[in-house]
């Protein structure tokens, strides 16, 4: 199914679902002769449909951020559901680059685990790495290892090298899979709390 939004609702193919809306000029973008919604409005609209992958991809590519989404939200607040809108802005603050990362961040927030940042560049000597989640104190990294991103040879090799540079720089690493986050959240929290507690005892 393809979702389109525009001011007119002429006859369209069955695979297309057309929404009649007014799009503020500030939230429009030109692609050749076509006018489309800009990344921020696209992400907000996709969130309304429960499609959170668009938010994560927009953040990963640097096409949107929490501030730009908030500005876009102000322009269309009258037509977006308040609850979903607030949820989208809250999820964007953690800068998740995948839905499993977003789910882990939400789990941490609900459990009161704070002091972490998502996908921030860390300098390990001459090398820059971007871990999924980092606690500056106690230098703890949390990685979400999904098969979708770690089965290709190049991705697998790069991930191992990144982990080695972090370890050499004094970081400890926890690794969770999307299935663990979804099916065993209590275990994920217990292991995270244990890693944080171990630092306090050291």
Secondary structure as UniProt FT lines:
FT   STRAND          2..6
FT   TURN            14..15
FT   STRAND          16..20
FT   HELIX           25..27
FT   STRAND          28..31
FT   TURN            32..33
FT   STRAND          34..37
FT   HELIX           39..48
FT   TURN            49..50
FT   HELIX           53..61
FT   HELIX           66..76
FT   HELIX           77..79
FT   HELIX           82..93
FT   TURN            94..95
FT   HELIX           99..111
FT   STRAND          116..118
FT   STRAND          121..124
FT   TURN            125..126
FT   STRAND          127..130
FT   STRAND          133..135
FT   TURN            136..139
FT   STRAND          140..144
FT   HELIX           147..150
FT   HELIX           153..168
FT   TURN            169..170
FT   STRAND          172..176
FT   HELIX           178..183
FT   HELIX           185..201
//
